[in-house]
Amino acid sequence: MGILEGKNIVITGVLTEASLAFGVARLAQLEGANIVLTGAGRGLSITQRTARKLTRPVPVVEFDVTVSDHVLSARNEIKRELGRVDGVLHSIGFAPESCLGDDFLAATWPDVATAIQISTFSLKILADSFVPLMTAGGSIVGLDFDNTVAWPAYNWMGVAKSALESTNRYLAKALGTKSIRCNLIAAGPIRTMAAKSIPSFSAFEDIWGERAPLGWNVNDSSAIARGCVAMLSDWFPATTGEIVHVDGGFHAMGA
């Protein structure tokens, strides 16, 4: 039996096979989970195509976190597919071009607001939608990029990640009485579609493998998938409000 045997898991953020969320979905199935994917906008059809590459067929539900009606429509559709929900993976992030790059001061508030709404407030939106289905408790896990320092070119996405970390702690406080755990996986850099949108992403690649004591492969997200699946399972029953680093140990090293 796998560690997610009989669990019903909702996974957001699958686009291509390189998506971190795809690796989680694939491993979750291997560990026995029943999963549903969500997709949004023009990416919905891409998610549907990529879903066919999983071991077993899975439903794909439309859920745009900026559309308020989708909170209820996604909940109802997933209730029909799964009934109860035991876990949710938050793998949603976006920042307009002005929020990334070399000029931190170039971003406008509307662009910053978009980045925070999609990358941060969406964690609360997922809770709005799926906590009512988490009748037996469970786990909400978000994908993070540790923002305790200022990174090259990451700019306002870094601000959004800092806010995500705070949101996770407050959700952990709010949902603990429902036996729902809320944790983040702070992942090292992986070559995904999202990474391609970050100018100078190669700067992360160049230093990560050198400074991470366990080493780091930007083409291998399997360790991140294992971390997410572990946190979605019952193996961490007393861990919540936490940021678990899966980055080869990079975050703990000095200059």
N, C-alpha and C positions, 0 to 999 in steps of 0.2 A: 504493500500500500504506500502511496505517495503522501507527502505531508499536507497536501491540499485535497486529499480524497474526500469527495462529497461536498466540497466547498463551492459556492457560487460566487464568481468574481467578475466584476465589471472593470474593463481595461480601456482607458482613453489613450489617445495619442499615437495609434498605429497608423503609419503612412506606408513606408516601404519596409522591406525586410531588414534594412539597416537601423530602423527605429529601435530605440531602447525598449519601448513598449512591446514591440513584436517579440523581442527576446524573452520578455517576461511572459507574454501570452503563450509562447511555445513551451516554455518550461513549466508554466502553470498547468497546461494540459498534461504534460508528461507526469506531473505530480498528482494528477487525478482530479483537477478542478473542472467544473463546468464554467465556461466563460462566455461573455458577451462583449463585443467591441463597440465603441462609439466613434462616430466620425462627424465632421461638420463641413458645411459649405461645399466648395469645389473639391475638397479633400475627401468627401464622403465616398465617391466612386473609387478613388484610389484605395481607401481602406477596404472597400468591398472586394476589390481585386486581390489585395494582399492577404485578406482573410482566407482566401482559397488555398494559400500555401501552408496553412497550419495543418497539423496532423489530422484533426477532425473538423468538419464544417462548423462554423459558428455564426450566429446572427450578428448583424451590424445595425446599430440603432443610431438614428440621427440625434445629435446633441451638440448644439452650438451654445457655448456658455454665455454668449452675449445676448441670447434670445430668451426672454423670461418664460415664454410659453413652453420651452423645451424642458424646463424643470419638471413639469407635470407630465408632459407627453413621453419623455424618456423614462420616467419612473413607471408609468403605466405599461409601456411596452416591455420594459425589463421585468416587471412583475409578471406579465404574461409568459415571458420566456423562462424565467428562473424561479419566480415566486419570491423566496427569501434571498437576500444578498448578504454575503459574509465578508466580502472585501472589495475595496475599490482602489484602483491605481490611478493617481493623478499624474499625467504626463502631458501637460498642456502648457505651452509657452509661446509667446510672440512679442516682438518689439519692432515698431516701425524703423526704417533705415536711419532716421535722424537720431534715434536713441542709442545707436551703436557706432563704433568707429573712433576716430581720434579726437573729436570735438564734443566734450561732455556738455558744454554750454549751448550747443546748437539745437537741442531738443526743445520742442514746444510742449505746453501743458496738454493739449489734446493728444499728442503722440505718447507722452508719458502716461496719461490716463489710460490709453489703449493698452499699453504694455502691462500696467498694473491690473487692469480689469481682467485681461486674458491670462496673465501669468500668475497672478496672486489671488484675486478675488474669486477666481474660478474654483479654488479649493473649497471655499465656503459654499459656492453654488452646487458643487458635487455633493456636499453634505446635505444641503437643502433637498436635493433630489432623492438621494439614496438612503439616508439615515432612516426614514420611515420604513424601509424594507429590511433594515438590519435588526430584525426583531430578536435575534439571538446574540446580539453583540457583534463584534468583528473588528476589522482593521482597515483603516484608510492609510495608504502609503503614497507619498509624493516624491517625485524625482527632483533633486535639488542640485545646485552647484555652489559649494560653500563660498559665502561672500563676506568672510571676516576680514578680507583685505580688498583693495581696489585692483581689479584685473585690467590688463591692456584691452582696450576696445569694447569691453563688456558694458561699461557705462550704466545706462538706466535699466538694463536687464539685471545688472547686479543689484540695483536698488530694489527691483521687483523681487529678486530672490531673497534679499534680506527681509522684505515684508512677508514673503511666503513662510519663512522660518518663524516669524512672530505669529502669523496666522495659525500655523500648525500648533504652536504652544497653546493658543487660546482655544482652538478647537479641542485639543486634548483635555483642557479644563472643562469645557462645556459638555463634552460627550462621555466623560469618564463614568458618570452615573448610569449610562446606558451600556456599559461594558464595551465601549468602542474605543479602540486605541488609534492614535494619530501620530505617525512618524514620517520622517523624511530620510531618503537615501541620498547622501551627497556624493555624487558620482564624479569620477575623473573624466577627462575629455574623451569623447568617442566621435569618430567621423560619421555623422548623421546629416540629414537634410538641414536640421536646425543649426548644426555646427557650421555648415557652409554659409549661413547668413551672417556669421560673426567675422568681421574684418580681422585679419592677422591671427586667425585661428591657429596657424602654424606656430605662433609663439608659444601656445600652450603645449603643442606636440613636442617642440624642441626641448623644453625644460622638464616635462613630466617624467619621461623615462629615466632621465639623469638623476632626478632628486628623489623619486619615489623609492624607498628602500626595498620594496618588493618588485620594483619594475612596473612598467605600464605599457600596454599595447592598445593604441588608439583604434585598432580595427577589431578588437575583441570585447564585446559587452557582456560576456557570459557571467563574469563575476557580479556585475550589477544586477543581472536577472536573478541570480541566486540570492543576493541580498534582499531584493524585493519580495521574492517568493517566500523566503524565510520570515520576513516581517508580516506577510499576509497570512501566514500559518498561525497555529496555536503555540508555536515554540517560544514566543516572547510574550507570555500572558500578562506580565507586570511592567512592560515597557511602553511608555507613551510620552508624547511631547519631546521626543528625542530626534537627534540628527545622527544617523549612522553613516560613517564615511566608508565608501568603497572606492578608494582612489590610490591604492598601492602604498598608503602611508604618507603620501605627499604632504597632506595638511599639517602633519606633526613635525616636519623638518624645518630648520632655520635656513637662512640664506647660504 
